[in-house]
């Protein structure tokens, strides 16, 4: 997993969808959907579940503002510019990852 920061985030301007968003007084993070690199479309469910678990775990940290799942999943399947997403979500930090899930063969011995 790689953490990116939107350094020197410019002032957020109003968009067509509504007024400008401002950064909260505490550190903020958005966990963007993971890219499934396994080639198996069935693994999308696994990837989404991992992101949801990370969002849930981070939301338990009181001094951290976590962007909602629905907001971050808007970017699923899109190539994104971290600075642009930072402006749109009013977030300073991001988690963005790719994964490949592979089966591991296990052998058991009988006595």
C-alpha positions in Angstrom: 0.0 0.0 0.0 1.3 3.4 -0.8 0.3 6.6 1.0 0.3 9.8 -1.0 -0.2 13.3 0.2 -1.7 16.2 -1.7 1.0 18.7 -0.7 0.2 22.4 -1.0 -3.4 21.6 -1.9 -4.7 24.7 -3.6 -7.8 26.4 -2.3 -10.9 24.4 -3.3 -13.3 26.1 -5.6 -17.0 25.5 -6.0 -17.9 22.8 -8.5 -21.0 22.2 -10.5 -22.3 19.8 -7.9 -22.2 22.2 -5.0 -20.2 24.5 -2.7 -16.5 24.2 -2.1 -15.3 21.6 0.5 -12.9 22.6 3.2 -10.3 20.5 4.9 -11.2 19.5 8.4 -9.2 20.7 11.4 -7.7 17.2 11.8 -5.7 15.0 9.4 -7.9 13.5 6.7 -7.5 10.3 4.6 -9.4 8.8 1.7 -9.0 5.1 1.0 -9.4 4.7 -2.7 -10.6 1.4 -4.3 -7.9 -1.1 -4.9 -7.1 -2.1 -8.4 -7.6 -5.8 -9.0 -4.5 -7.0 -10.9 -5.3 -10.7 -10.6 -7.3 -10.9 -13.9 -10.1 -12.7 -12.0 -13.3 -10.5 -11.9 -14.5 -12.5 -8.9 -11.8 -10.9 -6.8 -13.5 -7.5 -7.0 -15.6 -8.5 -4.1 -12.4 -9.3 -2.1 -10.8 -6.0 -3.1 -13.8 -4.0 -2.1 -14.1 -5.8 1.2 -10.4 -5.0 2.0 -11.0 -1.3 1.3 -14.1 -1.3 3.5 -12.2 -3.0 6.4 -9.4 -0.4 6.2 -11.9 2.4 6.1 -13.7 1.0 9.2 -10.4 0.5 11.1 -9.2 4.0 10.3 -12.5 5.5 11.3 -11.9 4.2 14.9 -9.0 6.6 15.2 -10.6 9.7 16.8 -8.0 12.2 15.7 -8.3 11.2 12.0 -11.1 12.3 9.6 -11.9 9.4 7.2 -13.6 10.1 3.9 -16.8 8.0 3.5 -16.7 4.8 1.4 -19.3 6.1 -1.0 -17.2 9.2 -1.7 -14.0 7.2 -2.4 -15.7 4.5 -4.4 -16.9 7.1 -6.9 -13.4 6.8 -8.3 -13.5 3.0 -8.7 -12.3 1.9 -12.1 -10.9 5.3 -13.0 -7.4 6.5 -13.4 -7.2 9.3 -10.9 -4.9 12.3 -10.3 -4.3 12.4 -6.5 -4.2 16.2 -6.3 -7.5 16.5 -8.1 -9.1 13.9 -5.8 -7.7 15.8 -2.9 -9.5 18.9 -4.0 -12.7 17.1 -4.7 -12.8 15.1 -1.4 -11.1 17.8 0.7 -8.6 15.2 1.9 -4.8 15.5 2.4 -3.8 11.8 2.5 -4.7 8.8 0.3 -4.3 5.1 0.3 -4.2 3.7 -3.2 -3.1 0.1 -4.0 -3.1 -2.7 -6.5 -3.3 -6.4 -5.5 -3.0 -9.8 -6.9 -4.6 -12.6 -4.9 -3.2 -16.1 -5.6 -4.2 -19.5 -4.3 -1.6 -21.2 -2.2 -1.4 -25.0 -2.3 -1.2 -26.7 1.0 -0.1 -30.3 1.5 -1.1 -32.2 4.5 0.5 -35.4 5.9 -1.3 -38.2 7.4 0.4 -40.2 10.2 
